[in-house]
Amino acid sequence: MTDTRILVVDSLEGSERLTSFINKSGNHLCGVAESGEDAVKLIGDTKPDLLFIDMALKSQMSCTGLACHINENKIPFIFMTEHADAHIIGDLKGNQPNAFLMRPFREEEIRLAVEIAMQKKS
């Protein structure tokens, strides 16, 4: 699936690989937010179809708070993490993400996660 409007919410400087793949995959990068608060503003401004959210988001609005806002707006999202802690992932399942992705990402994993999330949306 292409032409999906994607917003990346990531406090890490390592988001270049993800944003590069989004751009070259035929999808549209709406922007990159470094905080939950910035993401809420960009969601209103850009109307994304999908979000990628860093689970270790360092801002006043946590990834959980952002997920609640996103769920209210019925936007699918994918959590990203560097650490596969079963307890933390278990706690975050209640936020109803469409997927969890482990860093470092492979392009095929990103493509498949976008496809599945957008299928669930329609």
URMO-V393542 format. One record per backbone hydrogen bond with DSSP energy under -1.0 kcal/mol. CO is the residue of the C=O (numbers start at 1). NH is the residue of the N-H. E is the energy in kcal/mol with one decimal. If there is no record, write none. Layout:
co: [CO;CO]
nh: [NH;NH]
e: [E;E]
This chain:
co: [4;5;5;6;7;8;9;15;16;17;18;19;20;21;22;26;28;31;33;35;36;37;38;39;40;41;42;43;50;51;52;53;54;62;63;64;65;66;67;68;69;70;71;76;77;78;79;80;81;83;85;86;87;88;92;93;99;101;106;107;108;109;110;111;112;113;114;115;116;117;118]
nh: [28;49;50;30;52;33;54;19;20;21;22;23;24;25;27;3;6;8;10;39;40;41;42;43;44;45;46;47;7;78;9;80;57;66;67;68;69;70;71;72;73;75;74;51;98;53;101;55;103;85;89;90;91;92;95;96;79;81;110;111;112;113;114;115;116;117;118;119;120;121;122]
e: [-2.7;-2.6;-1.7;-3.1;-2.2;-2.9;-2.8;-2.8;-2.6;-2.1;-2.5;-2.1;-2.3;-1.5;-1.3;-1.8;-3.3;-2.3;-2.1;-2.1;-2.2;-1.7;-2.6;-2.8;-1.8;-2.0;-3.3;-1.9;-2.3;-2.5;-3.4;-3.0;-1.1;-2.4;-2.2;-2.0;-1.8;-2.6;-2.9;-1.9;-1.2;-1.7;-1.1;-1.5;-3.5;-3.1;-2.6;-3.1;-2.7;-1.3;-2.7;-2.4;-2.2;-2.0;-1.7;-2.1;-2.4;-2.2;-1.9;-2.7;-2.4;-2.4;-2.5;-2.3;-2.7;-2.4;-2.4;-2.0;-2.3;-1.6;-1.5]
